[in-house]
Amino acid sequence: MRRSRAAAALIAGALVISPALAQGSAAPDGDPVAGRKIAAGICQSCHGMNGIAQQPDMPTIAGSDATYLVRQLDAYRTGERKNEMMSAVAPMLDDRKMADAAAYYASIRVTAEPP
């Protein structure tokens, strides 16, 4: 009987934890309002205020996952990823500014229409 209670407790614990694991790490706690100001000052010339790329060799980031954006910004900041423009811009952003800018661009709603 003890084993079945222990097993039941283990299974119950796994059921509580598994949704969190399935979702991956939590999104950064950024402020989209503060992020809009950062976007207006740093990001918009390439990525646009609306997150739609302004240059053909720049990515559109509107609606992108905030966690993904922060990871990429950090990779540019640390030199793990290299790009002439982003390698110069990312070091200007501390963790808070990265989270805020990511929250702003992630908050932009994107719709798609099939052809």
C-alpha positions, 0 to 999 in steps of 0.5 A: 500500500505504501508503494501505491501511495508513493507512486500516486504522489510521484505521478501527481507531481509529474502531472503538475510539472509536465505542463511547465516543461512542455512550455519551455522556459517562461517568457521574459518579463518585459514591458511592451510600453517601455519596449516601444520606446526602445524600438523607436530609438534603436530597432525601428530603422531596420525592423520597423515600429510595426516589426515589419522589416524595412530592408530586404536583408532584415527579418520581420520580427512582429509577433515573434516569441519574446523568449526567442527574441531575447535569446537571439539578442543575447546571442548577438550580444555575447558573440555567439551569433554574428551580424554586422548590424546586430553585433553592434546594436545588441551590446547596447541593450541590457537584459531589461531593455532586451526583455522590453523590446522583445515584449513589444515586438511579441505583442504585435498581432500578425495575421496571415491570409492564404493565397 
